[in-house]
Amino acid sequence: MKGSQVDGLVNVASGLGTEKSKRSHNHFAFDMLNSWRDLEAAYQSNWIAKRICDIPAEDSTREWRRIKADGAEAIEDAEKALGVRHHVLDALRWSRLYGGAGILMVTDQDMEKPLRPDAIRRGGLKRLIVFDRWDMSPDSINSWDILAPNYLQPDFYRIRAGTQRIHWTHFALFRGMPLPKRWMEHTQGWGDSYLRSCIADVMDTVAAKDGIAELMQEANIDVLQRQELSDELASDQDEQIIKRYQLFSQMKSSINMALLDGSEELQRHTLSLSGVAPIIEQFMTWISAASRMPVTKLFGTSAKGMSATGEGDEQNYNQTLRSIQSCDIDPPLRVLDEVMVRSALGSFPESYDYEWNPLDTPNTLEVAQARHLDAQRHQMYLDSDVATRPQVMRELQSNEVYQYDPEELDELEKLDDSGLIEPQPDDDETRERYQAMAEAGLSEAEILKRL
């Protein structure tokens, strides 16, 4: 082809790769991002669509998090009082459905001015309110300051087109599924709906199920053969024939009996549905892949195949949940923490951090085996002089297995540096002295000094 470059196989005789080929006219088209009514109707009326939005949001917030900072108990109490986990779950659910949501942080500061987290005092956060993206009307899009954190996003929002303007910093924003920047300009900074990206597959699955249900209504068809039927219809005997076979059908329903004339013959045709189940299973697999949920989770079925336990599906799903926690929840939750922690403590600890709790609770045997292996590893390091007792104790404390007195650990490290610590008593007499002093309540450092 002159004047153009073509990648791929071209066959002029068969039309492959040319304008004659049907495949050459295939192309992807942009979908509508603002059809919230279709998404809402699907969520309200179809359980598959509802689970796609709800289940990942519920599973990623079910075990919640553990605060790692001074005053952790006060922060957790403030979380419970404000219902932080519940509001985060709602915001994540609506962001998956609509493509965005926000948690309004109601404080004693003027909402039309930028929020100042450093000015929050104890009890300054009054309540939290969740709004989806369609509740929050944008006002004054920032299209000029490219260095601002809200570039190409609203400076203010109005709730349900109300009169009060609220500065964007008063919201912890959940953005939904990421979109290219050119499309985020159309959505005023919001992302895409997780449901919208697979709504066509949901519709196909439901249509296939409904179609098969209709076929099952016609699984058995009775066919009656009657001689000279066409002549009777031509002689205006329609009503009598209809009444005849209405009576035939009623007798089958009431007494399960069919009465036929000698000139009539009954045949029953049964529709074969042997290939229906594999089709449904293929649709289930497809929609599960589109929603990033295993079939066992989305449809509640057991794992299939030889030696299938579902552990691989569970691991992949847990990785998806971790991605949701780190990409979808962590950014807005950090914004919320800047206000909530100060409201709980009156200040923000420099060492503040948190970690997500395990998604799966290990059983007692697994925990015991892991601790036994750790103990063997520590003993091996001590026996081979790879690590010292204070170092092992520091690791146990950092992993929150045991808690030690910091001053005692510091004193033990000084003794270790001076070479005064023995790995353990060498003779029976020393062991007895060590045991007696330990029972008397002496600290480890004091015992080692006396030994």
C-alpha positions, 0 to 999 in steps of 0.5 A, a space after each residue: 500500500 503506497 503512502 502508508 505503513 502497515 504492521 502485521 500480516 496482509 493478504 490481498 487475495 483473502 482481504 486479511 489486513 486490508 479494508 476488506 477485512 472485518 477486523 480492520 474496522 474494529 476499534 475501541 471507543 470512549 465510554 460515558 463516565 457520567 452516567 450515574 443513573 445506570 450505575 445506581 440502577 445496577 447497584 440497587 437492582 443487581 446483587 453482582 454489581 452490589 458485591 463488586 462495590 461492597 465486598 472489596 471495600 468491606 474486606 479491606 477495612 474489616 481488620 482495620 489498622 493498628 496505631 503505632 505512636 504515643 497516645 495510641 489508646 486515645 487515638 483509637 478511642 477518638 476513632 471509635 467515637 467519630 466512627 472513622 472506620 465506618 465512614 472510610 468504608 462508606 467513602 470507599 464503597 461510593 468511590 467504587 460505585 461512582 468514581 469518587 467520594 469525600 469525607 467532610 471534616 467538620 471542625 470549628 474553623 471557617 469552611 470557606 477558608 483553607 483548613 489549618 491542621 496545625 491549628 486543631 486543638 483537642 476536641 476540635 474535630 466535631 464529626 465526619 460526613 460522607 458525600 459521593 462525588 455527585 453530592 459535591 458540585 465543583 466551584 472555581 476549578 484551579 487551572 492556573 496554579 500548576 504547583 498547587 496540590 489541587 491543580 485541575 481540581 476544584 478550589 471549592 465544593 457546594 454540597 448538592 448545589 447549596 449556597 455554602 462554599 467549602 474549601 477542598 482542604 476540608 475533605 478527605 477525598 477518595 478518587 476512585 479508579 485512576 484515569 488519564 489526566 485528559 479525562 480527569 479534566 472532564 471529571 474535575 479531578 475525580 476517577 472512574 467507577 470500578 463498577 463502570 469498567 465491568 458493567 458490560 460484563 455484568 449485563 452479559 452475565 445477567 442476560 445469559 442467565 435470564 436467557 437460560 431461565 427462559 429456555 427452561 420454561 420451554 424445556 418440554 414442548 407438547 406437539 399435537 398432530 390432528 388430521 385435516 386441521 388446515 381445512 377446519 381452520 379454513 371453515 371458521 372453526 377456530 374457536 372450537 379448536 382453541 376450546 378443545 385444546 384449552 380443555 386438553 391443557 386444563 385436564 393435564 394440569 388438574 388430573 395429569 391425564 391427556 384425552 385424545 381423539 383417534 385422529 390426534 397424536 401427541 408428541 413431546 419434544 425436550 430441549 437439551 440444556 447439556 451445554 448450558 452449565 459451561 457457558 454460565 461458568 465461562 461468564 462467571 470466570 470472565 466477570 470475576 476477572 473484570 472485577 478483580 475478585 475470585 469466583 469463590 468470593 464473588 459467587 460464593 462457590 468452592 474452588 474447582 479442579 484437581 487438588 484445588 483448595 482456593 489458597 492461590 485465589 485467596 492470596 491473589 485477592 489479599 494482594 488486591 486488598 493490600 493494593 486497595 489499602 495502600 493506593 485508595 485508602 492510605 492517601 485520604 486517611 493520612 489527610 484525615 489523621 492530620 486532623 483526627 490525631 490532633 483532635 485526640 491528643 492536642 498535638 501530632 506526635 513526630 513518631 506517628 504511624 500505623 500499620 494494617 492488621 493482617 487480612 487473615 488471622 493465622 491459627 494457633 498452630 501456625 503462630 506457635 510454629 513461627 515463634 518456635 522457628 524465631 526462637 531457634 534462629 535467635 539461639 543459633 545467632 547467640 551460640 555462634 556469636 553473631 548477635 548479642 543478648 541485648 540485640 536479640 532483646 531489641 529485636 523482640 521488643 521492636 517486634 512487640 513480642 516482649 517489652 523491656 525497660 529501656 534503661 535496663 537495655 541500655 545498661 546491658 549494652 554497655 556491659 556487653 561492650 565492656 565484655 562483662 556479659 557471658 552468654 549464659 552461666 557455665 557451671 551449676 553453682 553459677 546457674 543456682 546463683 543466677 536463679 536465686 537472684 532472679 527469683 529475688 527480683 533483681 534485674 538482668 543487669 544487676 545479676 550480671 554485675 554480681 556474677 
